[in-house]
Amino acid sequence: MADIHPSTDSAARMAFRAAHNLLRYSRIGSTDAVEFTEQICDWNFVFTQLKPGKLTAKGALLELDGISVGSIEISQTMLHQGHAPRGMVAILIPGANSGEVFAHAQRLESGQCVTLSEGAYLEAVTHGRYVDVALGCDRDACRAQLDALNDGSTGVGQGAIIAEPGQEWIEQMLARIDWLLSAVVERPAALDDAKIRASLSDHLLAAMVHFDSSPADVDSTTRMDRASRRVAVRIAREFIDSRLSEPLRLSELCRQAQLKIRSLEYGFREVTGLTPIAYIRSLRLNAVRRALLHDATARCRSISEIAMDAGFWHLSQFAKDYRLFFGETPTQTRRRGHERMSTLQS
């Protein structure tokens, strides 16, 4: 996940997108995390379902001249990993009535959101129903507007930051984005008018430059042993990611995190909603699913081989866990993957 997309010339990129009718509004939706990831590929994020059960993911994406807006609703506990859109800085805001959010193992509190500079990496876990409202800004494409509004600054700092602009700013920004998406649905032809697009992007930029990018006070929101436990969980999860296909022992996770088993399990439940073992199983099941749906080389290999490469050795248990988690058998997933590839190639 460390890949950072190279920056490209903004004017050329915008001209290309305009020529190919890529300045648009689109509805998205899926019951599969892998397919949903594909639908929002411009945002460079990968979604991994962490808990078993039916997934519903839906939302809308809007592309203007230098501005990207997204609003998605996810029904399941999910791992989010990725970067801001290519060449852009971004602000990610939890929507109203969302479940808990942990960004880099820190819990977001009221009045907080996440900002990403270009190339910055974010890992977040969202619990239960979650609404993610995102705003991306291409500083080069919006240079003239930003110069007039705020001396060229977007207010977004370097890296992935948990910022605390306050509940009032967040509510105002959520209201603006909701208004914008509703207006586009009501009058989609408006996007063909360059002056209207410029006005709409200005509407968002004017709110963005009022953003207070000061990092949240971590100590005030996490405190002492809770903060250290969450850091330990992050270390354990990084260790898991680096060795996911290998046999993993809880004793080794405890050593890596420097926590006793009860504290480690408590920390995992707090951040991911799962025990360490359930978390590992979820990542492995998702790895198999991605291979069955998308990996062309996996089409010539048996499901058992793919499962073993992902770290499963008890194959009958794997099949039961897979069906319980995704609501279909691995064979059914592979069949859908074949059908999808055939459709794309035809």
C-alpha positions as CSV (number, residue, x, y, z in Angstrom):
1,M,0.0,0.0,0.0
2,A,3.0,2.3,-0.1
3,D,2.6,3.1,-3.8
4,I,2.3,6.8,-4.5
5,H,1.0,7.8,-7.8
6,P,3.3,10.2,-9.7
7,S,2.0,13.7,-10.2
8,T,1.0,14.7,-13.7
9,D,0.3,18.0,-15.4
10,S,-3.0,19.3,-14.1
11,A,-4.0,21.2,-17.2
12,A,-3.3,18.3,-19.5
13,R,-5.2,15.9,-17.1
14,M,-8.2,18.2,-16.9
15,A,-8.2,18.6,-20.7
16,F,-8.1,14.8,-21.2
17,R,-10.9,14.3,-18.7
18,A,-13.1,16.9,-20.4
19,A,-12.4,15.5,-23.9
20,H,-13.4,12.0,-22.7
21,N,-16.6,13.2,-20.8
22,L,-15.1,12.3,-17.4
23,L,-16.4,15.4,-15.7
24,R,-19.5,13.8,-14.3
25,Y,-21.8,12.6,-11.6
26,S,-22.3,8.9,-11.1
27,R,-24.2,6.7,-8.7
28,I,-22.3,3.6,-7.4
29,G,-23.2,0.6,-5.4
30,S,-22.4,-3.1,-4.8
31,T,-22.8,-5.9,-2.4
32,D,-19.1,-6.9,-2.8
33,A,-16.2,-5.0,-1.3
34,V,-13.8,-5.9,-4.1
35,E,-16.2,-4.7,-6.8
36,F,-17.0,-1.5,-4.8
37,T,-13.2,-0.8,-4.6
38,E,-13.1,-0.9,-8.4
39,Q,-16.0,1.6,-8.7
40,I,-14.1,4.2,-6.8
41,C,-10.7,3.5,-8.2
42,D,-9.9,7.2,-8.8
43,W,-9.8,7.6,-5.0
44,N,-7.0,4.9,-4.7
45,F,-8.6,3.1,-1.8
46,V,-9.0,-0.6,-1.1
47,F,-11.9,-1.8,1.1
48,T,-11.8,-5.0,3.1
49,Q,-14.9,-6.4,4.8
50,L,-13.9,-7.4,8.4
51,K,-17.1,-9.1,9.7
52,P,-19.3,-11.8,8.1
53,G,-22.7,-11.0,6.7
54,K,-24.3,-9.2,3.8
55,L,-22.6,-6.0,2.7
56,T,-24.3,-3.1,1.1
57,A,-22.2,-0.3,-0.2
58,K,-23.6,2.6,-2.2
59,G,-23.1,6.3,-2.8
60,A,-22.3,9.0,-5.4
61,L,-19.2,10.5,-7.0
62,L,-18.9,13.9,-8.6
63,E,-16.0,15.3,-10.7
64,L,-15.7,19.0,-11.4
65,D,-12.8,21.0,-12.7
66,G,-10.2,20.2,-10.1
67,I,-12.6,19.0,-7.4
68,S,-13.7,15.5,-6.6
69,V,-16.6,14.8,-4.2
70,G,-17.7,11.5,-2.9
71,S,-20.4,10.3,-0.4
72,I,-20.6,6.6,0.3
73,E,-22.6,4.5,2.8
74,I,-21.3,1.2,4.0
75,S,-23.3,-1.3,6.1
76,Q,-20.5,-3.5,7.4
77,T,-17.4,-3.0,9.6
78,M,-14.6,-2.2,7.0
79,L,-10.9,-1.7,6.7
80,H,-10.1,1.3,4.4
81,Q,-6.5,1.6,3.0
82,G,-5.3,4.1,0.5
83,H,-4.4,7.6,-0.7
84,A,-6.0,10.8,-1.8
85,P,-6.9,10.9,-5.5
86,R,-3.9,11.4,-7.8
87,G,-2.5,14.9,-7.6
88,M,-5.0,16.0,-4.9
89,V,-5.3,16.8,-1.2
90,A,-8.3,15.4,0.5
91,I,-10.6,15.8,3.5
92,L,-12.5,12.8,4.8
93,I,-15.4,13.4,7.1
94,P,-17.6,10.9,9.0
95,G,-21.2,11.5,8.0
96,A,-24.1,11.9,10.4
97,N,-25.0,8.9,12.6
98,S,-21.9,6.9,11.5
99,G,-20.4,4.2,13.7
100,E,-17.0,4.5,15.3
101,V,-14.0,5.4,13.2
102,F,-10.4,4.6,14.0
103,A,-7.7,6.2,11.8
104,H,-4.2,4.9,12.3
105,A,-5.6,3.3,15.5
106,Q,-6.8,6.7,16.9
107,R,-10.5,7.0,17.5
108,L,-12.1,10.0,15.8
109,E,-14.1,12.2,18.2
110,S,-16.9,14.7,17.5
111,G,-15.6,17.6,15.5
112,Q,-12.7,15.7,14.0
113,C,-11.9,14.5,10.5
114,V,-9.0,13.2,8.5
115,T,-6.9,15.2,6.0
116,L,-4.5,13.7,3.4
117,S,-1.8,15.5,1.5
118,E,-0.8,14.1,-1.9
119,G,0.7,10.7,-1.6
120,A,-0.1,10.4,2.2
121,Y,-1.3,6.9,3.2
122,L,-4.4,6.3,5.4
123,E,-5.5,3.1,7.2
124,A,-8.8,3.3,8.9
125,V,-11.4,0.9,10.4
126,T,-15.1,1.9,10.4
127,H,-17.6,0.1,12.5
128,G,-21.1,-0.9,11.5
129,R,-23.0,1.5,9.3
130,Y,-20.7,4.3,8.2
131,V,-21.1,7.3,5.9
132,D,-17.9,8.7,4.4
133,V,-18.0,12.1,2.9
134,A,-14.9,13.0,0.9
135,L,-13.6,16.2,-0.8
136,G,-10.5,16.2,-3.0
137,C,-8.9,19.3,-4.4
138,D,-6.3,19.6,-7.2
139,R,-4.3,22.6,-6.1
140,D,-2.9,23.2,-9.6
141,A,-6.2,23.1,-11.3
142,C,-7.8,25.3,-8.6
143,R,-4.8,27.7,-8.3
144,A,-6.5,30.8,-9.5
145,Q,-9.5,30.3,-7.1
146,L,-7.3,29.4,-4.2
147,D,-5.0,32.4,-4.7
148,A,-8.0,34.7,-4.5
149,L,-9.6,32.9,-1.6
150,N,-6.6,32.1,0.6
151,D,-3.3,33.0,-1.0
152,G,-3.1,29.5,-2.6
153,S,-3.5,27.4,0.5
154,T,-6.1,24.7,0.9
155,G,-5.5,24.5,4.7
156,V,-4.5,20.8,4.4
157,G,-1.2,20.0,6.1
158,Q,1.4,17.4,5.1
159,G,0.8,13.7,5.7
160,A,-2.3,11.9,7.1
161,I,-3.6,14.1,9.9
162,I,-6.5,13.7,12.3
163,A,-7.6,17.3,12.4
164,E,-10.2,19.1,14.6
165,P,-11.9,21.8,12.7
166,G,-14.9,21.7,15.1
167,Q,-18.4,20.4,14.8
168,E,-19.8,23.6,13.3
169,W,-17.3,23.5,10.3
170,I,-18.0,19.8,9.8
171,E,-21.8,20.2,9.8
172,Q,-21.5,23.2,7.4
173,M,-19.3,21.2,5.0
174,L,-21.5,18.2,5.1
175,A,-24.5,20.4,4.3
176,R,-22.7,22.0,1.4
177,I,-21.8,18.6,-0.1
178,D,-25.3,17.3,0.4
179,W,-26.7,20.4,-1.3
180,L,-24.3,20.0,-4.2
181,L,-25.0,16.4,-4.9
182,S,-28.7,17.0,-4.6
183,A,-28.5,19.9,-7.0
184,V,-26.6,17.8,-9.6
185,V,-29.2,15.1,-9.4
186,E,-32.0,17.6,-10.0
187,R,-30.2,19.2,-12.9
188,P,-27.4,17.0,-14.3
189,A,-27.1,19.1,-17.5
190,A,-25.6,21.9,-15.4
191,L,-22.3,20.0,-15.4
192,D,-21.9,20.8,-19.1
193,D,-21.7,24.5,-18.4
194,A,-18.1,25.5,-17.5
195,K,-19.3,28.6,-15.6
196,I,-21.7,26.5,-13.4
197,R,-18.9,24.0,-12.7
198,A,-16.6,26.8,-11.6
199,S,-19.3,28.2,-9.4
200,L,-19.9,24.8,-7.8
201,S,-16.2,24.2,-7.1
202,D,-15.9,27.7,-5.7
203,H,-18.8,26.9,-3.3
204,L,-16.7,24.1,-1.8
205,L,-13.4,25.8,-1.9
206,A,-14.8,28.8,0.0
207,A,-15.6,26.5,2.9
208,M,-12.4,24.5,2.6
209,V,-10.1,27.5,3.1
210,H,-11.8,28.1,6.5
211,F,-10.5,24.7,7.6
212,D,-8.5,24.6,10.8
213,S,-5.8,22.1,10.0
214,S,-4.4,21.9,13.5
215,P,-3.9,18.3,14.6
216,A,-6.3,17.0,17.2
217,D,-4.9,16.7,20.7
218,V,-4.3,13.0,20.8
219,D,-3.8,12.9,24.6
220,S,-7.2,14.5,25.2
221,T,-9.0,11.9,23.1
222,T,-7.1,8.7,23.8
223,R,-5.3,9.1,27.1
224,M,-2.5,7.1,28.6
225,D,-3.0,3.4,28.6
226,R,-5.6,3.5,25.9
227,A,-3.3,5.4,23.6
228,S,-0.4,3.0,24.2
229,R,-2.7,0.0,23.7
230,R,-3.9,1.3,20.4
231,V,-0.4,1.9,19.2
232,A,0.4,-1.7,20.2
233,V,-2.5,-2.9,18.2
234,R,-1.3,-0.9,15.2
235,I,2.1,-2.6,15.5
236,A,0.5,-6.0,15.7
237,R,-1.6,-5.3,12.6
238,E,1.5,-4.2,10.7
239,F,3.2,-7.5,11.7
240,I,0.1,-9.4,10.5
241,D,0.0,-7.6,7.1
242,S,3.7,-8.4,6.5
243,R,3.2,-12.2,7.2
244,L,-0.5,-12.8,6.5
245,S,0.1,-16.0,4.5
246,E,2.4,-17.5,7.2
247,P,1.2,-19.4,10.3
248,L,0.8,-16.7,13.0
249,R,1.0,-17.3,16.7
250,L,-0.7,-15.2,19.3
251,S,2.4,-15.4,21.5
252,E,4.4,-13.8,18.7
253,L,1.8,-11.0,18.3
254,C,2.0,-10.3,22.0
255,R,5.8,-10.1,21.8
256,Q,5.6,-7.8,18.8
257,A,3.0,-5.5,20.5
258,Q,4.6,-5.9,24.0
259,L,1.2,-6.7,25.4
260,K,-0.3,-9.6,27.3
261,I,-3.0,-11.5,25.6
262,R,-5.9,-10.0,27.4
263,S,-4.8,-6.5,26.7
264,L,-4.1,-7.4,23.0
265,E,-7.5,-8.9,22.5
266,Y,-9.2,-6.0,24.3
267,G,-7.3,-3.5,22.0
268,F,-8.2,-5.4,18.9
269,R,-11.8,-5.5,19.8
270,E,-11.7,-1.8,20.5
271,V,-10.1,-0.8,17.2
272,T,-11.4,-3.5,14.8
273,G,-14.4,-5.0,16.6
274,L,-12.7,-8.4,16.3
275,T,-10.3,-10.7,18.2
276,P,-6.8,-11.0,16.6
277,I,-7.6,-14.5,15.2
278,A,-10.9,-13.3,13.7
279,Y,-9.1,-10.3,12.2
280,I,-6.5,-12.5,10.6
281,R,-9.2,-14.8,9.2
282,S,-11.1,-11.9,7.7
283,L,-8.0,-10.5,5.9
284,R,-7.2,-14.0,4.5
285,L,-10.8,-14.6,3.3
286,N,-10.7,-11.2,1.5
287,A,-7.4,-12.1,-0.1
288,V,-8.9,-15.3,-1.5
289,R,-11.9,-13.4,-2.7
290,R,-9.8,-10.8,-4.5
291,A,-7.8,-13.5,-6.2
292,L,-10.9,-15.4,-7.4
293,L,-12.5,-12.3,-8.8
294,H,-9.6,-10.4,-10.3
295,D,-6.3,-12.4,-10.5
296,A,-6.0,-13.7,-14.1
297,T,-3.2,-16.1,-13.0
298,A,-5.5,-17.6,-10.4
299,R,-7.8,-18.9,-13.1
300,C,-5.5,-21.8,-13.8
301,R,-5.1,-22.8,-10.2
302,S,-7.4,-24.7,-7.8
303,I,-9.3,-22.9,-5.1
304,S,-7.5,-25.1,-2.6
305,E,-4.1,-23.8,-3.8
306,I,-5.3,-20.2,-3.6
307,A,-6.6,-20.7,-0.1
308,M,-3.4,-22.3,1.1
309,D,-1.4,-19.4,-0.4
310,A,-3.5,-17.1,1.7
311,G,-2.6,-18.9,4.9
312,F,-5.5,-21.5,5.2
313,W,-4.6,-25.1,5.8
314,H,-7.9,-26.6,7.1
315,L,-9.6,-26.4,3.8
316,S,-13.0,-27.7,4.8
317,Q,-13.2,-25.1,7.6
318,F,-12.0,-22.5,5.0
319,A,-15.0,-23.4,2.8
320,K,-17.4,-23.1,5.7
321,D,-15.9,-19.8,6.9
322,Y,-16.0,-18.4,3.3
323,R,-19.7,-19.2,2.8
324,L,-20.6,-17.8,6.2
325,F,-18.6,-14.6,5.6
326,F,-19.7,-13.8,2.1
327,G,-22.9,-15.6,1.6
328,E,-21.7,-17.7,-1.3
329,T,-19.2,-20.5,-2.0
330,P,-15.7,-19.9,-3.4
331,T,-16.8,-21.7,-6.5
332,Q,-19.7,-19.2,-7.0
333,T,-17.3,-16.3,-6.5
334,R,-14.9,-17.8,-9.1
335,R,-17.8,-18.3,-11.6
336,R,-18.8,-14.6,-11.2
337,G,-15.2,-13.6,-11.7
338,H,-15.0,-15.6,-15.0
339,E,-18.3,-14.1,-16.2
340,R,-17.1,-10.7,-15.4
341,M,-13.8,-11.1,-17.2
342,S,-15.6,-12.5,-20.2
343,T,-17.9,-9.5,-20.3
344,L,-15.0,-7.1,-20.1
345,Q,-13.2,-8.9,-22.9
346,S,-16.2,-9.1,-25.2
